Amino acid sequence: MPRLAAARALDSVVREIAREITMPFYLKAVRSHKADGSTLTEADELTQHALVERLPEIQEAPVLGEEMTAAQQAELWHASREGLWVIDPIDGTTNFANGIPIFGLSVAYVVEGATQFGVVYNPVADESFYAARGAGAWLNGIRLPLRRSAATLSDSVGGVDFKRIPARLATRLANESPCYSLRNFGSSALEWCYVAAGRLDVYLHGGQMLWDYAVGRLLVEESGGQATDPQGLPIAPDPRVKQAVAVAASPALHKEWLSWLERSADEP
């Protein structure tokens, strides 16, 4: 199946699972916590189970999910270089559990570390962001980006996860921001989507896992943006490694964003 057709088929499956499995728990979810302190609900586990059952309709491949153990994730990653699904059943679980309508189901099909197609779906907003390598990025069938990004960093709206970046950098961003305004929405997968759509111009996160950026990175690249680590080095996908990312809606803005981050790291 061509990648774009697969992305659209995946969109239909994810929407159905969100409607039938995930959303009945919205505003009713009870939080628990995993060993690493992150939030978990029954909806996460049931949504992941439903995805594992339905994804073979599109592509037969192993499924690497956030709710698996680290050992299971590593084993799948190394045994499935020919292709595997990378899923986060609910990205933004704390938002979901607290009734904050910013969360998404994230599903990517990855071959040798490169996402071929994927979907991030926010069922409350009924917004499905999907992309296919070489075939563009889309929101509910509309080609991304939706708007032209800011021309300069000083005019940009940025997304920053303050708790996962060095304290000195967080203080500088809070008190001497190079951007027009800063935001943090609590869903990494959707924040990538917002860069691809032109809602955010730049983005910074200090510790993302593979499932946080597997779809979003492709969305940004297919919509004309650029993503690296904060030093300008390529992002190297690995489910065992937390990855710092610096993202922008255009190459020019990305260059300016990296330059500011480099200066801020060097200055006392």
Secondary structure by P-SEA (a helix, b strand, c coil): ccaaaaaaaaaaaaaaaaaccccccccbbbbbbccccccccaaaaaaaaaaaaccccccccccccccccaaaaaaaaaacccbbbbbccccaaaaaaaccccccbbbbbbccccccccccccccccbbbbbccccccccccccccccccccccccbbbbbccccccaaaaaaaacccccccccccccaaaaaaaaaaccccbbbbccccccccaaaaaaaaaacccccccccccbbbbccbbbbbbbcccaaaaaaaaaaaaaaaacc
